[in-house]
Amino acid sequence: MHPSALLVAGSVFFLSPSQAHAHLMTTGLGPVYDGISHLFMTFDDLIPVVALALLAGLNGPAAGRRALFALPLAWLAGGAAGYQSGAAHLPPAVTALSFLALGILAAADRKLAPPVVTALAAAMGGVHGWLNGVAIAATGREVTGLAGIVGAIFLLTALVSAGVVSLRQPWTRIAVRVAGSWIAAIGLLLLGWSWRGRL
């Protein structure tokens, strides 16, 4: 099996939904604005989106364009499915693994084919969207909150990935890789925290 296919298969396996740990914000401006604020105020969703955008940008314009559409669409589909199901079971380690996997890939700066980046975006978007949809259903809020989340994801992914694609100096690429390593380190800390008391 090709290493890229193995990486995607492993990511999908580790990111498969099983329990929700999402938080929703209330702005008082309606569900769409609540969704926008949710993304920018929820660490568990914001950092993986940034990590994926960094990774997509490092892999060039084609990967960036694919991630720009794959991530929000998968998030929307996952959110709608989670909203309809009303239940999910996801161990806390799964969020940590999304930090860790995407951070390591960005830090390593290995050239990935655009379809691989697209698959990673779809897997991450589906899982995090599922959790958001379940949380919206559990709190009795309007599903239109997903529109705000997805719109914010599209904007953030576009800005970050385009910014990385435009970098020309070698040191700037190293700075992006360092950011990826910090995200991976956060993921490692979160993974350890999720396993506290089990060892």
N, C-alpha and C positions, 0 to 999 in steps of 0.2 A: 504494500500500500504506500502511496506517495506521502511524504512527511506533511505536506500541506493538507491533504485530505484527512490524515490522522489527527492533525491539530484541530481542524473544524469539527470532526466527529467527537473528539474529546471535549471540546468547548460546549457543544450541544448537550452532551451527556451531563457535564458538570453544571450547566446552566438550566437544566430541566426543572420546571416549577414544581414545588410541593408545599410551601407554606408562606403566607404573606407577612411582611414586616414593613409596611409603607405608612407614611404619615401625610395627611392632606392639610394644606394651609387654607385659612379663611381670610379673604381680604375685605369682604363686604361689598365687592364690586361685581359679583356674579361668578358663575362656575368657570368661565373661560379665563378670567383673571386669576382665579384661585389656582387653576392649572398652571398658568405661567409662573406664579409665585412658588408653587410647589417645586418645580424643577430647580429654580435658583436658590431655594432654601433647604433642599433635601440633599444632603451629602451623598447618600447612597445612590441617587440617580444622577446628580450633576457630575461627579468625578468620572464615572465610567463613560459618560457622553463625551467629556473632554478627552479622556484617554483614547477613545475610539477615533475622535476627530484628529488627534495628533498622529495616530497610527495611519489613518487614511491619508493625511497630508504628506507624511513621510514617504508614502508609496506612490505619490504622483497624482496628477490631475484626474486620470481615469478612475483610480481608486477613490479619490475624494468625491467625484461626482456620483459614483455608485453608492457610497456610504451616505451621502447627503439625502438620497431618496430611500435607500433600503432601511436605514435606522428609523426614521419617523413612521414609515409605512408599517414596518414590523411592530413598532411600539403601539400604533393605532390598532392593528389587528389583534395583538396580544391583549391590549386593554379592553377591546370589545369582547373578546373571548372570556377574559377574567371577570368582566362585569356580568356577563351572562351566566357564568358558572357559579359565581358568588362564593367560591371556596378555593383555597390554594394551600399547599403545604410546601414550604421551602426552608431548608435549614439555614441558619444565619451564615454559615460558611459560604453559601453560594454567592452572596453579594461580595464577600471578601475575595472569592475566586475570580469574579469579573474584574475587580481592581487588579489583582495579581497577574492574571493572564494578559490583559490588555497593556498593563504597565510594563511587563517583561517584553512583550512584543515591540512596544515603542522604544524601550531602552536598547534592545538588541539591534534595532534598525535593519532587520533582515528584509530583503525585498520580497514582498508577497504579491501574488497575482491579484488583479482586481476582483476576480470571483471569490477568492479566499477572504478578502476584506469585506466583500458584500455578505458572505455567509456569516462572518463574525458579527457584522452589524445586525443582520436579521436575527441571529440567535440572542444577542444581548437585548435588542429592542423587544423581541417577543417575550422574554422573561420579565424584564422590568415593566413592560407595558401590562403584562398579565397581573403583576403585583399591584400596579396602580388601579387597574380595573376592579380587582377584588376589593381594594381599600375603598374605592368610590361606592361600590355596591354595599359594602358592610356599613358605611356611615350614612347611607341613604341619600347621597348627593346625586346631582345630575350628571349623566354620562358625558355631557358636553364639556365637562372639565378636561376630558382627554384632548379636546381640540386645542386648548391652551397649552397643555404639556407638549403635544406634538409640534405645534407652531414654534414654541420656544426651542425645542430640540432641533428643528430644521434651521432656525436662525443661528443657534450656537454652533452647530456642526458646520454650517457654511462659513462662518467667520473664522473659526479655529482652523479648519482644514485648508481653507484658501490662504490664510496667513502663513501656515507651514509650507504650503506648496510654493509660495512666493519667496521663501528664504533662499538666498544665494550664497552667503558667506558660510564657510565650513563651521565656524564656531557657533553659528545660530542653530545649525542642525544638531550640534552637540548639546546645546542648551535644551532643545526639545527632547533629546534622549535622556538628559538628566531629569527633566520633568517626568518622563515615563518611569524612570527608576524610583522617583519619590512616590509615584502612584503605586508602583509595585510594592514598595516598602510599607505604605499604608495598608495595602491589601494583606501583606504578611502579618502586620500587627493585628488587623481585624480578624484574620484567620486564627491567630493565637488566642485572641480574646474570645472568639466563638467557641473554642475548645477548652476554655478554662473550666476546671472542676471535673473534666472528663478523663484526664490522664492520671 
